Amino acid sequence: MPIIQITLLEGREPETVEQCIRDVANTVHKSLGAPLSTIRVYVNEVPSNYYAVGNKLKSEL
């Protein structure tokens, strides 16, 4: 059972995230041959002030 975790900064439209989930599931299905019913895709949205590159928060950039 493939489990795919995606971490994104908050701010995208729900429809965009949902389409990403579908696209990733379909890609894993095609590339690994895993049945769609066994594929799990999890999206974790993170606030920009909880994500940093080095010591700079994304909310500061």
N, CA, C and O atoms as CSV, one atom per row, in Angstrom:
chain,resi,resn,atom,element,x,y,z
A,1,MET,N,N,0.839,-1.172,0.000
A,1,MET,CA,C,0.000,0.000,0.000
A,1,MET,C,C,0.891,1.244,0.000
A,1,MET,O,O,1.496,1.561,1.024
A,2,PRO,N,N,0.980,1.947,-1.118
A,2,PRO,CA,C,1.756,3.188,-1.155
A,2,PRO,C,C,1.067,4.275,-0.326
A,2,PRO,O,O,-0.146,4.472,-0.408
A,3,ILE,N,N,1.876,4.970,0.472
A,3,ILE,CA,C,1.396,6.111,1.239
A,3,ILE,C,C,2.245,7.307,0.834
A,3,ILE,O,O,3.466,7.293,0.992
A,4,ILE,N,N,1.596,8.339,0.314
A,4,ILE,CA,C,2.296,9.518,-0.168
A,4,ILE,C,C,1.900,10.694,0.703
A,4,ILE,O,O,0.715,10.978,0.882
A,5,GLN,N,N,2.897,11.374,1.243
A,5,GLN,CA,C,2.639,12.557,2.057
A,5,GLN,C,C,3.175,13.777,1.330
A,5,GLN,O,O,4.322,13.790,0.883
A,6,ILE,N,N,2.342,14.801,1.213
A,6,ILE,CA,C,2.710,16.049,0.564
A,6,ILE,C,C,2.568,17.156,1.596
A,6,ILE,O,O,1.532,17.268,2.253
A,7,THR,N,N,3.595,17.967,1.740
A,7,THR,CA,C,3.528,19.116,2.629
A,7,THR,C,C,3.558,20.376,1.783
A,7,THR,O,O,4.463,20.576,0.973
A,8,LEU,N,N,2.557,21.222,1.982
A,8,LEU,CA,C,2.414,22.468,1.221
A,8,LEU,C,C,2.226,23.634,2.173
A,8,LEU,O,O,1.712,23.477,3.280
A,9,LEU,N,N,2.648,24.799,1.726
A,9,LEU,CA,C,2.280,26.000,2.459
A,9,LEU,C,C,0.807,26.290,2.203
A,9,LEU,O,O,0.308,26.081,1.098
A,10,GLU,N,N,0.122,26.766,3.220
A,10,GLU,CA,C,-1.297,27.103,3.075
A,10,GLU,C,C,-1.482,28.187,2.025
A,10,GLU,O,O,-0.567,28.952,1.721
A,11,GLY,N,N,-2.698,28.228,1.479
A,11,GLY,CA,C,-3.035,29.331,0.585
A,11,GLY,C,C,-3.554,28.916,-0.775
A,11,GLY,O,O,-4.021,29.764,-1.536
A,12,ARG,N,N,-3.487,27.644,-1.101
A,12,ARG,CA,C,-4.006,27.198,-2.392
A,12,ARG,C,C,-5.496,26.927,-2.291
A,12,ARG,O,O,-6.013,26.621,-1.216
A,13,GLU,N,N,-6.169,27.040,-3.404
A,13,GLU,CA,C,-7.600,26.738,-3.457
A,13,GLU,C,C,-7.813,25.252,-3.174
A,13,GLU,O,O,-7.024,24.422,-3.626
A,14,PRO,N,N,-8.862,24.904,-2.436
A,14,PRO,CA,C,-9.130,23.486,-2.155
A,14,PRO,C,C,-9.209,22.635,-3.419
A,14,PRO,O,O,-8.747,21.494,-3.429
A,15,GLU,N,N,-9.785,23.178,-4.474
A,15,GLU,CA,C,-9.910,22.423,-5.723
A,15,GLU,C,C,-8.541,22.095,-6.310
A,15,GLU,O,O,-8.357,21.029,-6.898
A,16,THR,N,N,-7.592,22.995,-6.154
A,16,THR,CA,C,-6.230,22.768,-6.658
A,16,THR,C,C,-5.560,21.644,-5.895
A,16,THR,O,O,-4.920,20.781,-6.496
A,17,VAL,N,N,-5.700,21.641,-4.565
A,17,VAL,CA,C,-5.111,20.590,-3.740
A,17,VAL,C,C,-5.773,19.245,-4.043
A,17,VAL,O,O,-5.097,18.220,-4.137
A,18,GLU,N,N,-7.085,19.259,-4.194
A,18,GLU,CA,C,-7.809,18.016,-4.506
A,18,GLU,C,C,-7.363,17.435,-5.841
A,18,GLU,O,O,-7.209,16.220,-5.968
A,19,GLN,N,N,-7.154,18.298,-6.845
A,19,GLN,CA,C,-6.696,17.809,-8.150
A,19,GLN,C,C,-5.287,17.254,-8.039
A,19,GLN,O,O,-4.967,16.253,-8.681
A,20,CYS,N,N,-4.448,17.879,-7.244
A,20,CYS,CA,C,-3.090,17.367,-7.013
A,20,CYS,C,C,-3.154,15.968,-6.424
A,20,CYS,O,O,-2.426,15.078,-6.863
A,21,ILE,N,N,-4.016,15.765,-5.436
A,21,ILE,CA,C,-4.167,14.450,-4.809
A,21,ILE,C,C,-4.553,13.409,-5.854
A,21,ILE,O,O,-3.972,12.325,-5.906
A,22,ARG,N,N,-5.529,13.743,-6.678
A,22,ARG,CA,C,-5.965,12.801,-7.735
A,22,ARG,C,C,-4.826,12.497,-8.711
A,22,ARG,O,O,-4.591,11.344,-9.073
A,23,ASP,N,N,-4.124,13.559,-9.130
A,23,ASP,CA,C,-3.029,13.378,-10.090
A,23,ASP,C,C,-1.914,12.511,-9.516
A,23,ASP,O,O,-1.378,11.645,-10.207
A,24,VAL,N,N,-1.567,12.744,-8.252
A,24,VAL,CA,C,-0.514,11.948,-7.615
A,24,VAL,C,C,-0.947,10.492,-7.510
A,24,VAL,O,O,-0.169,9.591,-7.822
A,25,ALA,N,N,-2.177,10.255,-7.075
A,25,ALA,CA,C,-2.678,8.881,-6.965
A,25,ALA,C,C,-2.641,8.182,-8.320
A,25,ALA,O,O,-2.224,7.028,-8.414
A,26,ASN,N,N,-3.075,8.874,-9.363
A,26,ASN,CA,C,-3.069,8.280,-10.698
A,26,ASN,C,C,-1.647,8.006,-11.189
A,26,ASN,O,O,-1.400,6.988,-11.834
A,27,THR,N,N,-0.721,8.903,-10.888
A,27,THR,CA,C,0.670,8.701,-11.291
A,27,THR,C,C,1.286,7.497,-10.588
A,27,THR,O,O,1.984,6.698,-11.213
A,28,VAL,N,N,1.028,7.366,-9.289
A,28,VAL,CA,C,1.544,6.209,-8.547
A,28,VAL,C,C,0.917,4.923,-9.084
A,28,VAL,O,O,1.597,3.907,-9.228
A,29,HIS,N,N,-0.356,4.972,-9.374
A,29,HIS,CA,C,-1.049,3.813,-9.953
A,29,HIS,C,C,-0.386,3.389,-11.264
A,29,HIS,O,O,-0.112,2.208,-11.477
A,30,LYS,N,N,-0.136,4.354,-12.129
A,30,LYS,CA,C,0.454,4.043,-13.436
A,30,LYS,C,C,1.909,3.607,-13.325
A,30,LYS,O,O,2.324,2.670,-14.005
A,31,SER,N,N,2.687,4.272,-12.479
A,31,SER,CA,C,4.122,3.981,-12.440
A,31,SER,C,C,4.458,2.733,-11.622
A,31,SER,O,O,5.411,2.025,-11.947
A,32,LEU,N,N,3.690,2.456,-10.566
A,32,LEU,CA,C,3.973,1.292,-9.724
A,32,LEU,C,C,3.039,0.117,-9.983
A,32,LEU,O,O,3.311,-1.011,-9.572
A,33,GLY,N,N,1.943,0.395,-10.664
A,33,GLY,CA,C,0.965,-0.656,-10.886
A,33,GLY,C,C,0.130,-0.965,-9.660
A,33,GLY,O,O,-0.544,-1.994,-9.615
A,34,ALA,N,N,0.162,-0.099,-8.676
A,34,ALA,CA,C,-0.621,-0.312,-7.457
A,34,ALA,C,C,-2.092,-0.017,-7.733
A,34,ALA,O,O,-2.405,0.971,-8.398
A,35,PRO,N,N,-2.993,-0.852,-7.237
A,35,PRO,CA,C,-4.410,-0.561,-7.404
A,35,PRO,C,C,-4.762,0.772,-6.717
A,35,PRO,O,O,-4.275,1.060,-5.623
A,36,LEU,N,N,-5.598,1.566,-7.361
A,36,LEU,CA,C,-5.990,2.852,-6.793
A,36,LEU,C,C,-6.564,2.699,-5.382
A,36,LEU,O,O,-6.365,3.565,-4.530
A,37,SER,N,N,-7.266,1.608,-5.143
A,37,SER,CA,C,-7.893,1.411,-3.832
A,37,SER,C,C,-6.880,1.204,-2.708
A,37,SER,O,O,-7.244,1.240,-1.532
A,38,THR,N,N,-5.612,0.988,-3.062
A,38,THR,CA,C,-4.586,0.776,-2.033
A,38,THR,C,C,-3.704,2.004,-1.823
A,38,THR,O,O,-2.854,2.008,-0.933
A,39,ILE,N,N,-3.897,3.037,-2.627
A,39,ILE,CA,C,-3.034,4.221,-2.578
A,39,ILE,C,C,-3.615,5.244,-1.612
A,39,ILE,O,O,-4.798,5.576,-1.674
A,40,ARG,N,N,-2.766,5.735,-0.724
A,40,ARG,CA,C,-3.165,6.769,0.230
A,40,ARG,C,C,-2.344,8.013,-0.047
A,40,ARG,O,O,-1.119,7.946,-0.153
A,41,VAL,N,N,-3.020,9.151,-0.165
A,41,VAL,CA,C,-2.342,10.437,-0.357
A,41,VAL,C,C,-2.786,11.358,0.767
A,41,VAL,O,O,-3.979,11.547,1.002
A,42,TYR,N,N,-1.819,11.922,1.449
A,42,TYR,CA,C,-2.076,12.780,2.597
A,42,TYR,C,C,-1.435,14.136,2.344
A,42,TYR,O,O,-0.247,14.219,2.033
A,43,VAL,N,N,-2.227,15.206,2.478
A,43,VAL,CA,C,-1.710,16.557,2.306
A,43,VAL,C,C,-1.728,17.262,3.656
A,43,VAL,O,O,-2.752,17.320,4.337
A,44,ASN,N,N,-0.580,17.790,4.021
A,44,ASN,CA,C,-0.436,18.554,5.250
A,44,ASN,C,C,-0.160,19.998,4.847
A,44,ASN,O,O,0.876,20.290,4.250
A,45,GLU,N,N,-1.085,20.905,5.173
A,45,GLU,CA,C,-0.881,22.316,4.860
A,45,GLU,C,C,-0.305,23.023,6.088
A,45,GLU,O,O,-0.813,22.893,7.202
A,46,VAL,N,N,0.762,23.768,5.848
A,46,VAL,CA,C,1.501,24.410,6.918
A,46,VAL,C,C,1.389,25.927,6.774
A,46,VAL,O,O,1.569,26.450,5.674
A,47,PRO,N,N,1.095,26.643,7.857
A,47,PRO,CA,C,1.101,28.109,7.791
A,47,PRO,C,C,2.510,28.615,7.455
A,47,PRO,O,O,3.505,28.020,7.867
A,48,SER,N,N,2.580,29.705,6.713
A,48,SER,CA,C,3.891,30.208,6.269
A,48,SER,C,C,4.776,30.648,7.427
A,48,SER,O,O,5.996,30.700,7.273
A,49,ASN,N,N,4.196,30.966,8.587
A,49,ASN,CA,C,5.028,31.332,9.734
A,49,ASN,C,C,5.495,30.100,10.517
A,49,ASN,O,O,6.159,30.243,11.544
A,50,TYR,N,N,5.160,28.901,10.049
A,50,TYR,CA,C,5.638,27.651,10.658
A,50,TYR,C,C,6.631,26.941,9.748
A,50,TYR,O,O,6.951,25.774,9.974
A,51,TYR,N,N,7.123,27.635,8.719
A,51,TYR,CA,C,8.038,27.032,7.747
A,51,TYR,C,C,9.181,28.017,7.512
A,51,TYR,O,O,8.952,29.207,7.299
A,52,ALA,N,N,10.399,27.514,7.552
A,52,ALA,CA,C,11.551,28.385,7.359
A,52,ALA,C,C,12.523,27.784,6.363
A,52,ALA,O,O,12.630,26.567,6.215
A,53,VAL,N,N,13.222,28.674,5.690
A,53,VAL,CA,C,14.370,28.309,4.869
A,53,VAL,C,C,15.558,28.950,5.572
A,53,VAL,O,O,15.689,30.173,5.606
A,54,GLY,N,N,16.415,28.114,6.129
A,54,GLY,CA,C,17.464,28.645,7.002
A,54,GLY,C,C,16.795,29.264,8.219
A,54,GLY,O,O,16.002,28.611,8.898
A,55,ASN,N,N,17.110,30.503,8.490
A,55,ASN,CA,C,16.471,31.166,9.630
A,55,ASN,C,C,15.432,32.182,9.207
A,55,ASN,O,O,15.013,33.007,10.018
A,56,LYS,N,N,15.008,32.142,7.958
A,56,LYS,CA,C,14.003,33.063,7.430
A,56,LYS,C,C,12.666,32.340,7.289
A,56,LYS,O,O,12.550,31.364,6.548
A,57,LEU,N,N,11.664,32.831,8.007
A,57,LEU,CA,C,10.327,32.279,7.855
A,57,LEU,C,C,9.789,32.634,6.475
A,57,LEU,O,O,10.067,33.707,5.941
A,58,LYS,N,N,9.008,31.706,5.902
A,58,LYS,CA,C,8.398,31.983,4.593
A,58,LYS,C,C,7.493,33.210,4.674
A,58,LYS,O,O,7.342,33.934,3.690
A,59,SER,N,N,6.894,33.447,5.835
A,59,SER,CA,C,6.018,34.603,6.004
A,59,SER,C,C,6.807,35.916,5.933
A,59,SER,O,O,6.216,36.976,5.725
A,60,GLU,N,N,8.126,35.857,6.102
A,60,GLU,CA,C,8.968,37.054,6.027
A,60,GLU,C,C,9.481,37.308,4.611
A,60,GLU,O,O,9.941,38.408,4.304
A,61,LEU,N,N,9.406,36.317,3.768
A,61,LEU,CA,C,9.964,36.459,2.413
A,61,LEU,C,C,8.986,37.088,1.448
A,61,LEU,O,O,9.309,37.272,0.275
